[in-house]
Amino acid sequence: MSGKNLCGAVVVFRNRWAACFAVLFCVVLMVVPFFALAQVEEDVAVDATEGLESLDPSVVDFDEHLGEFIPGDIVLTDEYGNQVNMAEFIDKPTILNFVYFECPGICTPLLNEIADILGKSNLDPSTTDFQLLTVSFEPNDSPEMARAKRKNYLELVGRPLPEETWRFFTGDAENIAKFTKAAGFSYKRAGKEYTHPGGIVMLSPERKIVRYFYGVKFLPFDFQMGVYEASQGKVMPTTARLLQFCFSYEPESRTYAFNLARVVGVVMITSILIFIVFLFFSTRRFRRKEA
């Protein structure tokens, strides 16, 4: 065998062993994160459901209905006991959120954040047509409770706003169920309380769902852009879905916790796939040179 052929054979031999080792290494890296992820998720599931009724995490979330419309025949009750039809009420960009008035968890931080952002933003009802709508999904919440909530949070805004800017509505079980389903908002009773996600939904004047914001922390710019996009009827994808994937909602503590195992698993698997593609094309290029 010539020196050239011998050298080529050694290179091929080494590349084959390197490829085998790389594949084995990749398999190990792919399997380990899944075991770690399963263990972490199992621990979180046990901690989050301790002391609660059977809880299916899949029903406590936002299911995005971007581009879809809120039915106009939904009838809710305003702060003074008047019946309000959504086809008539939602006639301008609307910032929608769902809470219940005696919530001991994320409802208060969510409403506090909305009031704070509304106070800091440049949104002015006299120059920009918009409104906020807070809907209680607890059928037993009353118009009196809604009126008290509106008074408190309008004061918390820190600047004068017309009362009509932020409305607090209640409703019966049928209309609440129809509204939350249309908006993609899911929740579950847990004893005397509810387990539910936090976030807001942007509606156009035609009641079209154009954007979702998740969590209980927002930026004034998000509100301003959300209102502008809603006024134009522009449907915007939710980039914050990545954050929701990285942060797991824990029902017991009613907070969002960073899911390290999930993020590490995704990063490792993505890196492995990129490496495999690189290895494939590198080996293919080498074979072409040998040919």
Secondary structure as GFF3:
##gff-version 3
##sequence-region A 1 291
A	DSSP	alpha_helix	3	49	.	.	.	ID=ss1
A	DSSP	three_ten_helix	57	59	.	.	.	ID=ss2
A	DSSP	beta_strand	75	77	.	.	.	ID=ss3
A	DSSP	beta_strand	83	85	.	.	.	ID=ss4
A	DSSP	alpha_helix	86	89	.	.	.	ID=ss5
A	DSSP	beta_strand	94	99	.	.	.	ID=ss6
A	DSSP	alpha_helix	107	120	.	.	.	ID=ss7
A	DSSP	beta_strand	131	136	.	.	.	ID=ss8
A	DSSP	alpha_helix	143	157	.	.	.	ID=ss9
A	DSSP	three_ten_helix	163	165	.	.	.	ID=ss10
A	DSSP	beta_strand	166	169	.	.	.	ID=ss11
A	DSSP	alpha_helix	173	183	.	.	.	ID=ss12
A	DSSP	beta_strand	188	190	.	.	.	ID=ss13
A	DSSP	beta_strand	193	195	.	.	.	ID=ss14
A	DSSP	beta_strand	199	203	.	.	.	ID=ss15
A	DSSP	beta_strand	209	214	.	.	.	ID=ss16
A	DSSP	alpha_helix	220	232	.	.	.	ID=ss17
A	DSSP	alpha_helix	241	246	.	.	.	ID=ss18
A	DSSP	beta_strand	247	250	.	.	.	ID=ss19
A	DSSP	beta_strand	255	258	.	.	.	ID=ss20
A	DSSP	alpha_helix	260	290	.	.	.	ID=ss21
###
